[in-house]
Amino acid sequence: MSVTWLKTTSAAALLTAVVAGCSSNSKIGTETASEPQQASVQTAADLQRGSDETAEIRIRTGMTEEAFTQRIRNPLKKLFPNVTFTRVGYDIKLQDLLASSPLDLIDQGITNLEEITEVDLPLNLDPLVQKHKIDLNRFDSYVVQDIRSYSVGNNELLMLPFVVQPFVLHYNKDLFDKFGVPYPKANSTWTDLIELAKRLSRTEQGIAYRGLDAGLNVNRMQKQLSLPFIDIQTGKSLVGSTPGWKTLYQTYADIYGVPGNFPEGAKHGDGRKAFLETKTLAMYPHIIMLTDPDFVQAVQSGLKFGISTYPVFPNKPGVGTGLFGGGLAISKTSKHQELALRILVAYTSDEVQKELGRQGFVTPLVSPDVRGKLFEGNPIASGIDLNAIYATRVADPYKRTKWDQKAFNFVNGSMQSFFTGQVDLNSTLRDVDEKIEKMVQEEKSK
């Protein structure tokens, strides 16, 4: 999923009403106005009640029209009966969109926040949070901390999250049963799973079975180890000089160095296909897939699966990967910032979050009652221990720079040639460092 949001003073002013009254004294023909009395500031509980205001709220989102109605319009229509929620899709480039018409809210993937921070679009919510006593303790503190890390150097709250995408270990029960291997235990480390992979990776009757995949791409493990790409002060790459990066590369080498675990024709990042389509992969660490259409189809066609906790590193017990998910940001271009704030607060209320949970969206709230509604009524989730979702916490954010995405591409692109033995570790790290530092200099010179 992808999911994210001018002036704070103007938004705050809109939320404060001034009540004037008149009184008369004993002198005939003389009237004096009473002193204006300022209404009390509306609290988060007041904002959650919605509004009868009539307005159009334009929301940029990657959702389809059908999904937008299901996830945005329907949960909010009772609270905002006179609001027209207009979906603005990704088919229009952001710069073109901003030049033509203002946005009110932005549904943005947290890992893609840089797209809107680069153009200074999201409103800093901290003054409004303080003014209206919005309780951030309702949210997972690690989620809030991670969102703040995208405000490089400022630590501002640029959105409120409405969904997180927790990672778990999916496993194919049939393959474990076929080869007589016990199912993976909760709180297993990468090392534990590599040992299981040694018992599962093999070729039988011409079919190559794989034990363990490292994940879709490198940023899963990079975030788990809280590894920065670049020193923001010097612009120098930190990949070659940071011990944690060597741990990451070595873990990849250990996973795919298991005999048979990277058979001929395999590619870095193809674990999803091997797990869902050919069903030849035994363990796939990934965002929980219970509502993924391809996963649902695989289950309906016979995939017998289990879910366990996301693999951890021995020196970081209980720490999963970094934050993936989505939130809503208020746009500085919005002419309806008061209303946008009401919508934002209502959308992260317990009641709306429960409804989204039933649809399969994992809440960023810590309320056990809200969390308990997750996948309610979903037959695929029946009998599955969903405690695995909350058993690991979001890893601490790494120190970000505006060049991280391009640096990630260099790291990710280097991985397969390394773990297949085409290039040694020192040469790989040196090459990545050189590419990153050249890129940073080119970006600085623009």
N, C-alpha and C positions, 0 to 999 in steps of 0.2 A: 504494500500500500504506500501510497504517497500522500503525505498530509502536512500548511502553516499560516502573521498579520503586521493630527500633526501635532499636533502639539498637545502635550499632556494637560497643560493649563486649560486649553479650550474644552477638552473632554471632561475635565473635572468641573468646569464651570457649568457645563450642560447638566450635570447631575446635582446641582445645588439650586434650590428654588428660593426666591425671595418673596416674603409675604408682607404686604404693606397694609396698614389699617388706619382708620381715621377716628378721631375722638373730638368732642366739643367741650369747651370750658364754660364757665358760668356767664361769661360775657357774651351778650347777644350780638350776632353778626361776626363773631371772631371764631375761626376754626383753625386748629393746628394739627398737622399730620403727626401721627405717632412715629417713633423710630422704626425703621425697617427691621423685621425679625427674620433671621436666616433659618430655614428649615434644617432639621438634623440631616446629616449626611446619610444617604442610603447605604445600608450594609449589604453584604453579599446575599443574605437571606431575602432582602427586599428585591434585589436584582433578579434573583432566581424565579420570582413570581411571574416574570414575563412582562408584556406590555401590550396595550391596545393600539399603539401607534400604527399609523398606516405609512408604509414606506417600502421601497425596493432595496433589498440588500444583495449586493453582487459579491459572489464568493468564487474566487479562483480555485479550481480543484482538478485533480486528475480523474475523479470519479466519472463513470458514465451517467447519463441522465437518469437511468433506472436506479442505479446505486445511490445517486444524489437524493432522489426522492425517498428511498428507503432509509438512508442513514442521516440525512439532514432535515428534509422537509417534514417527514412524518413525525419524528421525535419532537419537533419544535412547534408544530402547527397549533397545538392546544394552548401553548404559552404565548404565541405570537400570531393570533388568528388573522391579523390584517397586514402581515408582512409578506411580501412577495420575495421568495428566495430564488435568485437567478443564478444559475450555474454558468460560470465562465471557464471554458475548457483550456487545456494546454495547447490546443491547435493554433492559438494566437500567441506569438512571441511576447514575452513580458514587456519588453521595451515598447513594442508597438501598442500593446494594450494600455500602458500607462500614458502614452501620448494621445490616446483617443478618449478614454473614459476612466473615471476613478473606480478603484476597488474598495470594498468595505472590509471583507475578511479574506484571509488567505489560508487555505487548507494545504499545509506544507509538510512533506516528510522531514523529520527532524535532521536526518543526515544531509538533506538538501537545503538547509537554511541559508547557506552561503549565497544561493541564487537571489534571495530577497534582501540579504544584508548588504550585498554589493551595491545595490541601488538605494540603500537607506530607506527601505519601505516599511519594515515593521515598527510599530509603536512600542516604546519601552513601557511595560506594564507595571513596573515597580511603584511609581507614584500612585497609580489607581488602586493597586493592591493594598497599599498602606492606607489610603484615604477611605476606602470602602471596607476595610477590615476583611479582605478576602483571605481565607485561611489556607495557606499553602501547605500546612501540615496534613491536609487531606490527601495530598499527593505523595507518592514515593519520593523521598528526599533525593535519592540518587538520580531520579529522572529530572527533577528540577535543576539539580547541580549540572547535569550534562547539558541541558538546554542553555543554561547560562554560559557554558564554555564556548558556545558559538558566537557570543558577543565578545570577540577577541579584544582583550584589554579593558573591557568595561563591565563584564559580568552582569549584564542586564537581562531581565526576563522578557524575551521577545515573543513568547507564545505561551498558551496553556495547553498541555497535552490532553488529548481525549482518547488516545489509544496507544498501547505499546505492543511491540511484536517480540514476545519472549522466545528465546531459543531453547529447544529441547533436543534430546536424542531420540530419533525415530528408529525403530528396528523391526526387521522382518522376522516374525516368529517362525515362519516355515523354514527359513534357512538355518536358524539356530537348532530347530528340531531335527532337520535333515542331517546335520553334522554332529548332533549330540553335544552341543555347546550350551552351557547355561546362559540365560538371558543376562544382559548387562545390569549391574547393580546400581542403585541410586548413589550419587556422589562419587561416581567413578572418575578417575583422572584420565587424561589423554594416554598416559602410560598403561593404565589398566586396559583401555580399549584396544590399544595396539597389540597387547598380549592376546586378547580375544580374536583380533583380526588374523593373527598367525594361525589360528585354528579354523578360520572360516575361508581364508583366501586359497582357492584351489581351482583346478579345471577338472570337470567330470563330464564325460560323454560329450566332449567338445564345447561345453559351456564354461566360460570363465566366471567364477564367482569371486566377488570382492568383499573384504571384511569391513573396511572403514573408509569413509571419505572425510577429508579435512574441512569441507564446507565449500560454499559457492565461490568465495574468493578470500583473499588475504585479510581484508579488513575485519573479518570476524575475530580472528586470533589477534590481530594488531590491537583492536579495541580491548580485547580481553586482557592483554598485557599492558594496556595504557601506554602504548609506545608512540612518541612524537616522531614526525618525519623530519622536521626542520627546526633549527634554532632560530627563533623569530628575530633575535637581535643581530645575528651575524649572517643569516641566510645560508648557513652551512647545513649540509645533510647530516642527520644523526643516525642514519641507518647502520653505517659501518662501524660506528664508535660506541653504540649502545648495546650492552650485553643482552638485553631482552630481545633485540632483533636476531641475534645469533640463536637464541632459544627458539624463536619462531621458525627460522629456516631449518634448524635441526629437527624440530618436531615434524615439519612437513617431510623431511628426508626419512625420518623414522616411520611415518605412516605409509608413505609410498615405497619405502624400501622393503616392506614386508613382501616376501616372494609371492607373486600372483596378485598382489593388491593393486597393481597398475598394469593391467594386461595390454597387449598390443591393440591399438586403436583407441585406447582411453585418452581422455583429455582433462586437463585441470579445469574443474568447475562443472563436470558432466555428471555429478553424483545424483542430481535430481532425476535425470533420465534413467540412470541405472537402478534407482530405487523404485520409481513409479512405473516405468514402461517395461523394461526388460526384467525387472525384479531380480536382478543379480547382485545387488548391493545389500549387505546385511545391516549396516549401521550408517545412518545419515543424520548428522547434526545440522539442524536448520530451524528457521522460524516455524513455530507450530503450525501444522498444515491441515487441521481438522476441517476447515471450511474451504480449503483450496479445491477448486473444481477438479483439477487433475488428480488430487489425492482422493477425493470422494469417488471418482470414477475407478481409480485403482482398487479401492476397498470394495466397491460394488462388483468388480471383476475378480475378486478373490484374494486381495492382499490382506494377510493377517498381520497386524502390526501391534507394537507396544510402544510406550513412551516412557523415557526415563530422563533424569536430569542431564543438562548439557555438561559435557566433559570439562573438567577444571584442571588447572596446573597445581602440582603438589604444594607449591609455596603460596598459592592463592586459593585456599579452600573456600567453597561457597561463592566464588566470584565467577559469574558467567561472562558473556560477551558484553560489548558496549550497548548503548541505547539505540534501538531502532523503533520507529513508531511515527506518530503524526500528531499534529496539533493545529490550533487555529490562532492566527496572528491578526491583530487589528492593523489595517493599513493606515499610514499617515495621510493618505489621499482621501480617506473616507469623510463624507459630509454627515455621517450618522454615527459618530464615534460612541455616543451614549448608548444608542440602541445596539451597536456592535458589541459593546461591553456586556450589556444585558444578555445578549445571545451567547456570548462566550461563557459567561458564568452559568447560564442555564444549561448549556450543553455539557458542562462538566459537573452538573449536579448529580446527586446519588440516583435520582429516578431515571434520568436520561441515560446515565452510565449503566444502570441495570438493564435497560432495554437494549442498549448496544451490546452488552455482555451476552444476552440471550441470542443475539445474531452472530456471536462468535468473536467479538472484538474485545481484547483483553484490556481491562481498565488500568489506568495509571494511579487510581485511588487505592488507599491502603485499607479501606473499610472491608472487613470480612463479609458483611452482608452483601455489599456490591459484588465482591469477588465471587461469592457463592452462586451468583446467577449465570456465571460463564457457561456457555454451551447448554443451558437449561433446555431440555426437550430435544436436543440433538442426538439422534440414535447412534451416530458414529462415536460420540463421546461416552456412550454408555459403558460402564465398567472400566473406564480408563482413569488412572490415578492422576488427577490434574494438579496434585501437590507439586509435581515436577516443575510446573510453570513458575511457581513462586519460591522454589527451594534455593535458587541462586539469585544473587542480586546483580544489578547493573554495575559493571566495572567503573572505576573512577575515570573521569574524562582525561584524555591526554591534552598537552598544551598544543593548541591549534594555531595554524597560520592560514592565510588565504591561498596558499599554494598547495595545500594538502592533497586535493583531489588529483592533481597532475602527478604529484609525488607517488601517490598510491598506485597510479597506472604503471609507473616504472617498476615498482616493487612487485605488483601482481604479474606483470609481464615477464619478470625474471624467474618466476618460481618453477615452472615446469622444466626449463633447461637445467636448473640447478638440481631438483630432486631426482631427475632421470640420469644424473651424472655427466651431462654434457659439459658443464662448467663447475669448477670447484667453488667453495664458499667464499674464500677471500677474493677471487676474481669477480664473483657475482656482486659482492658488497661494494667493491671498488667501482665497478661499472655503474651500479645504481647511484652511488654517491656522486659520481661525475655527471650523470644525466640530470639528477635533481638540482645540483648546484648550477649547471648551465641553464636549466629552465628558470631558476630563480633570478639569475642575472638578466636573462632575456625579459622576464616579466617586469623587473624593476626598471628596465630601460624603456619600456613602452610609455 
